[in-house]
């Protein structure tokens, strides 16, 4: 490949003095001979191939082979992990019925995938010393790599969003180790999202230890607590305590990390307080549990009930009795719904068991007691009343659990529930009429009134005559109104915790109704609170922004809040820089955590 037409020190004398080597090297690389030689080399390499061609080809084939293997393994791991299923079994033998979901699923895919089938046949059960990528060690390494990638993506998104809120909850796992879950809410593009980050073990229920654990996580991933704009926990004193709770310690570090009580948990406490406000309510909920226990303790009773419920002409789907859970209030709504829709059928089933001489005396006695209970007008009234109340509570609770819900809409939902409950105060006569229909009873249970012994009174002390209330009025005063009052009072108390933060941003929901002066005044107050994030230009931008949004207000999706739609429009129309302060204010608002339901869900996997 060398030529004698051009002699250089590279192919003749070589170098003894390296001072001018750079110049000589440049002359050689730019010479015509060198360029011709390089072109000739490439041409011959293409036609004849180089000495390492076969080796490169073999390496490429090996890469493709193992890449195809790993693609299938990763898909199986993702499938199982998404559903929270266990991967490993009692052994790692291909063909064993106890090799776990991971290997079993690979065997299933191999029935339809010739490549994987051949790989398992050639390398399966080969023992140590031969690569097959089917071992638990490789599986765990893949899970770790995938977890790190997801983890880094979440942390990167939080940093990009800048502002975030945190939710914390704890529960003991099966090993009785208390696990503290940490969930972040932040903006991912134009949408607010909630992402679980990690568990912190053995933090206990001490506010200081939980605070130190959270601060350690933030420092580990270079997340500044000063950018935290909200925090949401349940109502436990260790977390929500005003002076020594976790929320107070975070506020001491960052006064803008506003604490918002978990709205869903607060609503559960509202229902719990109402359910314990009078003895008849407690008795009614116990009655629902007794119905469930009676029918589920025997397959014969359960099957007979199902057959009777199928005769209900009003409903095509059969609803069966539900258990009353101490934590999930939705089950109470389900239990009352079952009773309302199948009241005649359930009642007749109890009667048939009470008259059946083939049943044990204990069974006949229990069914007769439950039958008599269902014949009472009070039971019918409470059944319909609590069905409507719990149905309303359950509907709002489901809305509050949405990770995309914002604060103003959450407050509106709770306020609408309060208005609905207050309206029931004047509906007693309606419930009474409906109760008479389903129970076939028009009279209340007569109770024996104890008469006062006059002989025990001191001389000359005449007791004042007590006013006798009608049974209907007495039931209303003793059992109906206390529930309404307790629900209304509890909701009012819970709403106060949300009104301060909601009022700060409420002008966004009334952007088109407020005058320019009102908008500017509200914006001015918001700047005072978030003076490090916003400047006085917000007062000018908000007026311009109100006019800008009028052109797009008609295109807002029904299920999207005004604030979310405004921020999304800013991003999609690429006018973020023109309304920078408005965008920051909306971003702060949208990242405020409403509930810690996402943290609760992490314990389900």
KEZAZA-326818 format. One line per 8 residues: number of its first residue (from 1); their letters; for each residue x, y, z of C-alpha. Coordinates in steps of 0.5 Angstrom, whole numbers, plus 500, padded with zeros to 3 digits. Layout:
BEGIN
NUM = A = X,Y,Z ~ ...
// end
This chain:
BEGIN
1 = XXXXXXXX = 500,500,500 ~ 506,504,501 ~ 509,508,494 ~ 516,510,493 ~ 513,517,489 ~ 513,520,496 ~ 519,519,501 ~ 517,522,508
9 = XXXXXXXX = 520,520,515 ~ 515,516,516 ~ 517,510,511 ~ 524,512,510 ~ 529,515,516 ~ 524,515,522 ~ 524,520,527 ~ 530,522,532
17 = XXXXXXXX = 528,529,533 ~ 521,529,535 ~ 520,537,536 ~ 517,538,529 ~ 513,531,529 ~ 506,535,529 ~ 508,538,523 ~ 510,532,519
25 = XXXXXXXX = 504,528,521 ~ 500,533,519 ~ 503,533,512 ~ 503,526,512 ~ 495,525,513 ~ 494,531,508 ~ 498,528,503 ~ 495,525,496
33 = XXXXXXXX = 499,518,497 ~ 496,517,504 ~ 489,519,502 ~ 489,514,496 ~ 492,509,501 ~ 486,510,506 ~ 481,509,500 ~ 484,503,497
41 = XXXXXXXX = 484,500,504 ~ 477,501,505 ~ 475,498,498 ~ 479,492,500 ~ 476,491,506 ~ 469,492,503 ~ 470,487,498 ~ 475,482,501
49 = XXXXXXXX = 473,483,509 ~ 478,484,514 ~ 481,479,519 ~ 476,480,524 ~ 470,480,520 ~ 468,473,522 ~ 469,475,530 ~ 465,482,529
57 = XXXXXXXX = 459,478,526 ~ 459,473,531 ~ 459,478,537 ~ 453,481,533 ~ 450,475,533 ~ 451,474,540 ~ 449,481,542 ~ 442,480,538
65 = XXXXXXXX = 441,473,541 ~ 441,475,548 ~ 438,482,547 ~ 432,478,545 ~ 432,473,551 ~ 433,479,555 ~ 427,483,552 ~ 422,477,554
73 = XXXXXXXX = 425,477,561 ~ 424,484,562 ~ 417,484,559 ~ 415,478,564 ~ 418,482,570 ~ 414,488,568 ~ 407,484,567 ~ 408,481,574
81 = XXXXXXXX = 410,487,578 ~ 405,491,575 ~ 400,486,578 ~ 404,486,585 ~ 405,478,584 ~ 410,474,587 ~ 416,472,582 ~ 419,466,585
89 = XXXXXXXX = 417,460,588 ~ 420,454,592 ~ 425,452,586 ~ 428,454,580 ~ 427,448,576 ~ 424,448,569 ~ 418,444,569 ~ 416,444,576
97 = XXXXXXXX = 410,446,579 ~ 413,450,584 ~ 418,454,580 ~ 414,461,581 ~ 410,465,577 ~ 416,468,573 ~ 419,461,570 ~ 412,459,569
105 = XXXXXXXX = 410,465,565 ~ 416,464,561 ~ 414,456,560 ~ 407,459,558 ~ 410,464,553 ~ 415,458,550 ~ 409,454,548 ~ 408,460,542
113 = XXXXXXXX = 415,463,542 ~ 420,458,538 ~ 426,462,540 ~ 424,462,547 ~ 422,455,547 ~ 429,453,544 ~ 433,457,549 ~ 429,454,555
121 = XXXXXXXX = 431,447,552 ~ 438,448,551 ~ 440,452,557 ~ 434,450,562 ~ 436,446,568 ~ 443,447,566 ~ 446,449,573 ~ 451,454,575
129 = XXXXXXXX = 457,455,570 ~ 453,456,564 ~ 449,462,562 ~ 442,462,561 ~ 439,469,564 ~ 434,465,567 ~ 436,465,574 ~ 433,468,580
137 = XXXXXXXX = 440,472,581 ~ 439,475,574 ~ 432,476,575 ~ 433,480,581 ~ 439,484,578 ~ 434,486,572 ~ 428,488,577 ~ 434,493,581
145 = XXXXXXXX = 436,496,574 ~ 429,497,572 ~ 427,500,579 ~ 433,505,579 ~ 431,507,572 ~ 424,509,574 ~ 426,512,581 ~ 431,516,577
153 = XXXXXXXX = 426,518,572 ~ 421,520,578 ~ 427,524,581 ~ 428,528,575 ~ 421,530,574 ~ 421,532,581 ~ 427,537,580 ~ 424,539,573
161 = XXXXXXXX = 417,541,576 ~ 421,545,582 ~ 415,545,586 ~ 412,539,589 ~ 408,537,595 ~ 409,531,600 ~ 404,525,603 ~ 406,521,608
169 = XXXXXXXX = 403,515,611 ~ 405,509,615 ~ 403,502,617 ~ 406,495,619 ~ 408,490,614 ~ 407,482,615 ~ 414,482,618 ~ 411,487,623
177 = XXXXXXXX = 416,493,621 ~ 413,500,621 ~ 414,502,614 ~ 413,510,612 ~ 411,511,605 ~ 413,517,601 ~ 409,520,596 ~ 410,526,591
185 = XXXXXXXX = 405,531,588 ~ 408,535,582 ~ 407,537,575 ~ 409,532,569 ~ 408,537,563 ~ 401,540,563 ~ 398,535,568 ~ 399,534,576
193 = XXXXXXXX = 401,527,578 ~ 402,523,584 ~ 408,518,585 ~ 411,514,590 ~ 418,514,591 ~ 420,509,597 ~ 419,506,604 ~ 423,508,610
201 = XXXXXXXX = 423,502,615 ~ 423,503,622 ~ 421,510,623 ~ 416,509,629 ~ 410,514,630 ~ 415,519,633 ~ 414,526,629 ~ 422,528,630
209 = XXXXXXXX = 424,521,627 ~ 419,521,621 ~ 421,529,620 ~ 429,526,620 ~ 427,521,615 ~ 424,525,610 ~ 429,530,610 ~ 434,525,609
217 = XXXXXXXX = 431,523,603 ~ 430,530,600 ~ 438,531,601 ~ 439,524,598 ~ 436,526,592 ~ 438,533,592 ~ 431,536,593 ~ 430,542,596
225 = XXXXXXXX = 425,543,602 ~ 424,550,600 ~ 421,548,594 ~ 415,544,598 ~ 409,547,597 ~ 404,543,601 ~ 404,537,605 ~ 398,532,607
233 = XXXXXXXX = 397,527,612 ~ 392,523,616 ~ 389,526,622 ~ 394,522,627 ~ 397,527,632 ~ 404,525,631 ~ 403,527,623 ~ 398,533,624
241 = XXXXXXXX = 399,536,631 ~ 399,543,631 ~ 405,544,635 ~ 409,538,635 ~ 407,534,629 ~ 410,532,623 ~ 407,538,619 ~ 409,543,624
249 = XXXXXXXX = 416,541,624 ~ 416,542,616 ~ 413,548,617 ~ 418,551,621 ~ 423,549,615 ~ 419,552,610 ~ 413,556,612 ~ 410,555,605
257 = XXXXXXXX = 409,548,606 ~ 402,549,607 ~ 399,543,611 ~ 392,540,608 ~ 389,535,612 ~ 387,528,608 ~ 380,530,605 ~ 378,523,604
265 = XXXXXXXX = 380,521,611 ~ 377,527,614 ~ 370,525,611 ~ 371,518,614 ~ 372,521,621 ~ 365,525,619 ~ 361,519,618 ~ 364,515,624
273 = XXXXXXXX = 362,521,628 ~ 355,521,625 ~ 355,513,626 ~ 356,514,633 ~ 352,520,635 ~ 346,515,638 ~ 344,508,640 ~ 339,507,635
281 = XXXXXXXX = 345,508,629 ~ 350,504,632 ~ 344,498,633 ~ 342,499,626 ~ 349,498,623 ~ 350,492,628 ~ 344,490,624 ~ 347,490,617
289 = XXXXXXXX = 353,486,620 ~ 348,481,623 ~ 345,480,616 ~ 351,478,613 ~ 353,474,618 ~ 347,470,618 ~ 347,468,611 ~ 354,467,610
297 = XXXXXXXX = 355,462,615 ~ 351,457,611 ~ 351,456,604 ~ 344,453,604 ~ 342,460,607 ~ 346,464,602 ~ 343,460,596 ~ 336,461,598
305 = XXXXXXXX = 337,468,599 ~ 340,469,592 ~ 334,465,589 ~ 329,470,593 ~ 333,476,590 ~ 333,474,583 ~ 325,474,584 ~ 326,482,584
313 = XXXXXXXX = 323,485,578 ~ 326,492,579 ~ 334,489,578 ~ 337,485,573 ~ 343,484,577 ~ 343,481,584 ~ 346,484,590 ~ 348,480,596
321 = XXXXXXXX = 349,482,603 ~ 356,486,605 ~ 360,486,611 ~ 361,492,615 ~ 368,494,615 ~ 371,498,620 ~ 376,502,615 ~ 372,502,609
329 = XXXXXXXX = 366,506,609 ~ 364,505,602 ~ 362,498,604 ~ 357,501,609 ~ 354,504,603 ~ 354,497,599 ~ 351,494,605 ~ 345,499,605
337 = XXXXXXXX = 344,499,598 ~ 343,491,598 ~ 338,492,604 ~ 334,497,600 ~ 334,494,593 ~ 332,487,596 ~ 328,489,603 ~ 322,484,601
345 = XXXXXXXX = 326,478,599 ~ 331,479,605 ~ 325,479,609 ~ 321,474,606 ~ 327,469,607 ~ 328,471,614 ~ 321,469,615 ~ 322,462,611
353 = XXXXXXXX = 327,460,616 ~ 324,462,622 ~ 318,457,620 ~ 322,452,618 ~ 322,446,623 ~ 327,443,620 ~ 332,448,622 ~ 335,448,629
361 = XXXXXXXX = 332,452,634 ~ 338,457,634 ~ 337,458,627 ~ 329,459,627 ~ 330,464,633 ~ 336,468,630 ~ 332,469,623 ~ 325,470,627
369 = XXXXXXXX = 329,476,631 ~ 332,479,624 ~ 325,478,621 ~ 322,482,627 ~ 327,487,626 ~ 325,488,619 ~ 318,489,620 ~ 319,495,624
377 = XXXXXXXX = 318,502,621 ~ 324,505,624 ~ 328,500,621 ~ 325,502,614 ~ 326,509,615 ~ 333,508,617 ~ 335,504,612 ~ 333,509,606
385 = XXXXXXXX = 335,515,610 ~ 342,512,611 ~ 342,509,604 ~ 342,516,601 ~ 347,519,606 ~ 352,514,605 ~ 351,514,598 ~ 353,521,598
393 = XXXXXXXX = 359,520,602 ~ 361,515,598 ~ 361,519,591 ~ 364,525,594 ~ 370,520,597 ~ 371,517,591 ~ 372,524,587 ~ 377,526,593
401 = XXXXXXXX = 381,520,592 ~ 383,522,585 ~ 390,524,584 ~ 388,529,579 ~ 383,533,583 ~ 385,540,585 ~ 384,544,592 ~ 378,548,590
409 = XXXXXXXX = 374,542,587 ~ 375,538,593 ~ 372,544,597 ~ 366,545,592 ~ 365,537,593 ~ 365,537,600 ~ 361,544,601 ~ 356,540,596
417 = XXXXXXXX = 355,534,600 ~ 354,539,606 ~ 348,542,602 ~ 345,536,601 ~ 345,533,608 ~ 342,540,610 ~ 337,539,605 ~ 335,532,608
425 = XXXXXXXX = 333,535,615 ~ 326,537,612 ~ 325,530,609 ~ 323,526,615 ~ 316,525,612 ~ 318,523,606 ~ 323,517,609 ~ 317,515,613
433 = XXXXXXXX = 313,514,608 ~ 318,510,604 ~ 319,506,610 ~ 312,504,611 ~ 312,502,604 ~ 318,497,605 ~ 316,495,612 ~ 309,494,611
441 = XXXXXXXX = 308,497,618 ~ 305,504,619 ~ 306,504,627 ~ 312,505,631 ~ 315,500,636 ~ 311,502,643 ~ 316,503,649 ~ 314,502,656
449 = XXXXXXXX = 314,508,659 ~ 316,508,667 ~ 312,512,671 ~ 315,516,677 ~ 313,514,684 ~ 310,519,687 ~ 310,516,694 ~ 318,517,694
457 = XXXXXXXX = 317,525,693 ~ 318,530,698 ~ 312,533,701 ~ 309,539,697 ~ 314,537,691 ~ 309,536,685 ~ 313,534,679 ~ 312,538,673
465 = XXXXXXXX = 308,534,667 ~ 313,532,662 ~ 310,533,655 ~ 309,527,651 ~ 311,527,644 ~ 308,523,638 ~ 312,516,636 ~ 314,520,630
473 = XXXXXXXX = 316,526,633 ~ 320,522,638 ~ 324,518,633 ~ 325,524,629 ~ 328,528,635 ~ 332,522,638 ~ 335,518,632 ~ 334,523,625
481 = XXXXXXXX = 336,530,627 ~ 342,528,631 ~ 345,525,625 ~ 344,531,621 ~ 346,535,626 ~ 353,531,627 ~ 354,531,620 ~ 353,538,618
489 = XXXXXXXX = 357,540,624 ~ 363,535,623 ~ 363,537,616 ~ 363,545,618 ~ 369,544,622 ~ 373,540,617 ~ 372,545,612 ~ 375,550,616
497 = XXXXXXXX = 382,547,615 ~ 381,548,607 ~ 378,555,607 ~ 385,559,608 ~ 389,555,602 ~ 383,555,598 ~ 381,562,598 ~ 388,564,596
505 = XXXXXXXX = 387,561,589 ~ 380,562,589 ~ 380,568,584 ~ 382,563,578 ~ 376,559,579 ~ 372,566,578 ~ 377,569,573 ~ 371,570,568
513 = XXXXXXXX = 366,573,573 ~ 371,578,577 ~ 372,585,575 ~ 379,587,574 ~ 380,590,580 ~ 378,584,584 ~ 383,580,580 ~ 388,585,581
521 = XXXXXXXX = 387,585,589 ~ 387,578,589 ~ 393,577,586 ~ 396,582,590 ~ 395,578,596 ~ 397,572,593 ~ 404,575,592 ~ 405,577,599
529 = XXXXXXXX = 404,570,601 ~ 409,567,595 ~ 414,573,595 ~ 420,569,593 ~ 416,566,587 ~ 412,571,584 ~ 413,579,583 ~ 408,585,582
537 = XXXXXXXX = 407,583,575 ~ 402,578,577 ~ 397,584,578 ~ 398,586,571 ~ 399,579,568 ~ 392,576,571 ~ 388,582,567 ~ 391,580,561
545 = XXXXXXXX = 391,573,562 ~ 383,573,563 ~ 382,576,556 ~ 387,571,553 ~ 383,565,556 ~ 376,568,554 ~ 378,565,547 ~ 379,558,549
553 = XXXXXXXX = 374,557,555 ~ 369,554,551 ~ 374,548,549 ~ 375,546,556 ~ 373,539,557 ~ 368,537,562 ~ 372,533,567 ~ 378,538,567
561 = XXXXXXXX = 378,544,573 ~ 379,551,571 ~ 386,551,574 ~ 388,545,570 ~ 385,547,563 ~ 389,554,564 ~ 395,551,565 ~ 395,546,560
569 = XXXXXXXX = 393,552,555 ~ 399,556,557 ~ 403,550,555 ~ 400,548,549 ~ 399,555,546 ~ 407,556,548 ~ 405,563,551 ~ 408,561,558
577 = XXXXXXXX = 413,566,558 ~ 408,572,556 ~ 404,570,563 ~ 410,567,567 ~ 408,569,574 ~ 401,566,572 ~ 404,560,570 ~ 408,559,577
585 = XXXXXXXX = 402,561,581 ~ 398,555,577 ~ 403,550,578 ~ 404,552,586 ~ 396,551,586 ~ 396,544,582 ~ 402,541,586 ~ 398,542,593
593 = XXXXXXXX = 396,535,595 ~ 389,534,597 ~ 389,527,600 ~ 394,521,602 ~ 390,516,598 ~ 396,515,593 ~ 400,513,600 ~ 395,508,602
601 = XXXXX = 395,505,595 ~ 402,503,596 ~ 401,498,602 ~ 396,494,597 ~ 402,492,593
// end
